[in-house]
Amino acid sequence: MSEPIRCISPGDGSLVAEREVAGDAAIAAALERGRRAQAGWKRTPLAERKACVERFVAYFEGHRDEVAWEITRQMGRPIAHSPGEIRGLAERARYMASVAEDTLAELAADPKPGFTRFIRREPLGLVYAIAPWNYPLLTAVNVVVPAVLAGNGVILKHSPLTPLCAERFAAAFEAAGLPGGVFQYLHLSDASAEKVISAPEVDFVAFTGSVAVGHQVQRAAASRFIGTGLELGGKDPAYVRADADFEHAVENLVDGAFFNAGQSCCAIERIYVHASLYHRFVEAFVALTRKYVLGDPLDPKTTLGPLVRESQARKVRAQVAEAVAKGAKPLVEQSHFPMSKEGTPYLAPQVLVNVSHEMALMTEETFGPAIGIQKVAGDDEALARMNDSRYGLTAAIWTSDAEAAQALGERLETGTVFMNRCDYLDPALAWTGVKDSGHGCTLSKLGFAALTRPKSFHLRTTTK
């Protein structure tokens, strides 16, 4: 029998929740129930599905404060920031509902006398979504809502670090009147989570998480003809050109690096600055970084909370230490942040210069509040360094020249190109990555494609 899931708050080390993991019988029952429920749900008119999603969103908006408190307790984001995740959930869910009718509409073939011909977007069946802890509502809603809108059933396996978020999704759908079994969640061990991928009832797997686990998901699904959507790691770069709006670039890049303690797949993790701005930029960046308040995430004055667990803080500390050993220079005094202590998840932000791509800090995902800043001579050098990565999720260019930004963006190996902003998902645009950042797409009108299959109707109306 598997050990129960124990969610421990990184803020104070207290127990937030303890849950038993589902056994084989419970998993089998959920899969069978999901298949039966989906068969009826796919025949439900789209207008009713959209109304259900709106009620789902209304539930979260009506319980915003308590859901935000649960997020903060589970993964340590400052309570001043957690309500923003509910706003993001609402924005994405409502956008996907707004484009569902056009996107899922039947596609008529050219007229042909004596025939009726069209293509219909059919739901796949049962979608298995595996969600992470860092943005526990947003990463899940990207898949769950469009899957439900398209007529699929969903089983959500959430991170053991944020189990209450899966339960909130279930409560929201229940309040919305979604038929029982269309959405379900399972608390699972790692072994059981992988076995579900191989279950014949599952028609699609959506995973957000690490590259290593993404490979496991892909292998588990390889024996079956089912699709997978994988949103994996990132080492997202930013380039500050000589013509950038200086103050705007500093303010937004500090936030892009350190919001959520840097625990974001699209956080800025390396910065390249034109030589003409470099020293001034570093000085301003460090000055603003020192203004963060590291502390109890339940304190409204806190702007930087602990990492999700001590082992993650240890990993970031090791990456910084390796960079320093290879010649990097840290610029933020750790004594300025007394809550930052070895052996705890509390970690002060750090800015390093004299960095190079010989350091893991500049090549491997950090997922914490540490950033390297490197001087570049111009666009060509910046482009080469930005592309020198096994990841490709987003890249940000800071400039007053939109034409130059687009030209650079066309040469960048990334899923999203930003100009003068970063660390943001626009639900109207495809969220996708290249290289080890994964494959597939969520959000936008294209986000429905992987959750449906085309079915052609070729109807001969006369035999003459």
C-alpha positions, -999 to +999 in steps of 0.1 A: +000+000+000+014+034-010+022+061+016-004+088+019+002+122+003+012+148+029+012+184+018+035+204+040+035+242+039+069+257+030+059+288+049+059+273+084+064+235+079+029+227+091+007+200+076-018+214+051-035+182+040-031+145+040-048+123+014-048+086+007-036+076-028-061+059-051-056+021-054-061+000-085-098-005-079-105+032-074-085+040-106-104+014-126-137+027-113-128+063-122-118+054-157-150+034-164-171+062-149-153+088-170-159+068-202-196+064-195-201+100-185-183+113-216-205+094-239-234+116-227-215+148-223-203+149-260-240+150-270-247+180-248-251+212-269-220+235-269-241+263-255-248+243-224-211+233-221-201+270-223-227+279-196-213+252-174-177+267-178-190+302-169-205+288-137-172+270-130-154+304-133-180+321-111-173+295-084-136+305-083-144+342-084-168+337-055-143+318-035-113+339-045-099+347-010-101+312+004-087+296-028-058+321-028-051+313+009-050+276+001-025+282-028-003+302-005-004+276+022+004+248-002+032+262-023+044+294-006+035+322-030+029+355-012-008+360-003-005+394-020+000+376-053-021+345-051-054+361-060-040+369-094-041+332-103-079+332-100-080+362-123-058+344-148-080+312-146-111+333-154-094+351-183-082+319-199-114+299-194-136+327-207-115+332-237-115+295-246-153+295-242-156+326-264-138+309-294-152+274-289-182+279-313-162+290-343-133+266-336-154+235-331-179+244-359-183+219-388-162+226-418-181+224-450-165+211-482-170+228-515-205+223-529-210+192-550-244+183-566-260+153-550-237+153-520-235+167-485-199+168-473-185+182-441-158+177-414-168+176-378-145+180-348-152+150-325-140+149-289-112+124-283-129+108-253-111+107-219-083+132-213-057+126-186-042+158-173-012+159-151-006+193-135+023+208-115+024+229-083+039+262-094+008+277-110-016+250-099-048+265-113-034+281-145-015+250-157-046+228-151-072+252-167-052+253-199-062+217-206-092+210-184-115+238-197-110+233-235-112+196-230-146+199-213-158+225-239-149+201-267-170+173-252-143+152-235-142+137-201-112+146-178-093+129-151-069+154-133-039+142-114-025+172-096+009+175-079+011+161-044+024+195-033-010+211-043-037+184-038-063+209-027-063+225-061-076+193-077-104+192-051-113+228-059-117+220-095-141+192-086-160+215-063-163+242-090-176+218-116-200+203-091-213+238-083-215+244-121-238+214-126-213+194-147-227+158-149-210+134-125-180+116-139-172+141-167-145+157-145-127+136-118-095+139-099-072+111-085-045+114-059-019+090-072+015+076-065+041+081-093+038+044-103+000+046-105+001+079-124+023+063-151+000+032-153-030+053-160-013+065-192-014+029-204-050+024-196-071+017-227-098+041-215-074+071-218-074+088-252-050+118-246-023+127-220-015+163-212+016+168-189+032+199-175+064+194-156+101+185-160+118+172-190+128+140-173+092+131-164+081+143-198+102+115-213+086+090-190+051+101-201+061+099-237+075+064-232+044+052-214+022+065-242+044+052-270+028+017-270-006+032-278-019+054-306-028+083-284-016+119-284+004+137-258+008+173-250+040+181-231+049+215-216+083+210-201+112+231-189+125+265-199+156+286-197+139+317-211+162+345-222+158+383-225+178+407-246+180+444-238+189+463-269+206+497-269+174+515-278+153+499-250+131+519-227+155+516-198+133+520-167+106+498-182+131+470-190+146+470-156+112+470-137+097+443-159+127+420-160+132+420-123+096+410-119+100+384-147+129+369-129+117+369-094+078+367-094+067+335-077+103+332-065+113+324-101+093+292-100+077+296-135+083+277-167+085+310-185+104+331-159+133+351-172+163+330-163+192+347-183+196+383-195+218+396-223+223+434-223+239+456-249+273+469-239+262+505-240+236+499-212+252+470-194+268+486-163+238+510-157+214+481-162+231+458-137+233+486-111+195+494-115+186+457-116+204+450-083+190+481-066+154+470-074+161+434-064+172+445-029+137+460-024+121+426-022+107+415+012+115+379+019+092+365+046+061+346+057+039+342+026+008+348+046+020+383+056+006+408+031+038+428+032+058+399+018+068+401-019+091+371-021+080+338-005+098+306+002+105+281-025+081+251-026+104+229-006+139+229+009+153+206-017+145+231-044+162+259-025+192+236-021+193+230-058+193+267-066+220+274-040+242+247-056+237+262-090+248+296-077+278+281-059+289+263-091+287+296-110+307+314-084+333+287-084+337+292-121+342+329-118+307+345-115+303+374-092+272+376-069+260+412-063+232+408-037+242+406-001+224+376+015+226+393+049+200+418+036+175+390+037+177+375+072+149+349+065+172+332+040+189+303+057+205+270+047+183+241+054+151+260+048+130+268+017+136+305+023+161+318-003+172+354-010+173+366-046+206+367-063+220+385-093+253+373-109+276+389-135+308+376-151+287+346-162+291+323-192+275+294-209+301+272-191+278+275-161+246+256-154+231+290-142+231+300-179+221+267-195+200+246-172+166+255-156+171+272-123+134+275-112+143+299-084+153+335-076+187+336-092+196+353-125+228+358-146+233+389-166+258+389-195+271+417-217+267+414-255+281+435-284+249+436-304+220+417-321+240+388-336+258+379-304+226+382-284+207+360-309+235+333-308+234+332-270+197+331-268+195+302-292+224+284-274+200+263-253+183+230-253+151+248-243+128+270-263+096+282-245+097+320-246+122+348-254+119+385-247+134+414-266+134+449-251+136+476-278+118+506-293+121+491-328+092+467-335+106+459-369+139+448-355+122+428-328+101+409-353+132+402-375+151+388-345+120+369-334+119+351-367+154+338-361+148+328-324+142+291-316+113+295-293+076+290-290+067+326-281+085+359-289+078+388-266+087+425-272+088+447-241+071+422-218+078+387-205+065+359-182+029+361-195+004+339-213-020+355-237-049+330-241-055+342-277-020+329-286-007+294-288+012+283-258+039+260-271+076+252-270+103+237-291+133+215-283+133+202-247+105+226-238+081+200-252+056+197-280+019+203-286-001+235-279-026+248-254-047+279-254-058+299-285-081+285-312-053+260-319-056+246-284-087+227-293-070+208-321-052+182-300-083+176-279-105+167-309-102+145-340-116+152-375-145+130-387-156+133-423-192+130-434-197+121-471-234+118-477-248+110-512-283+125-514-292+110-548-283+080-568-291+095-602 
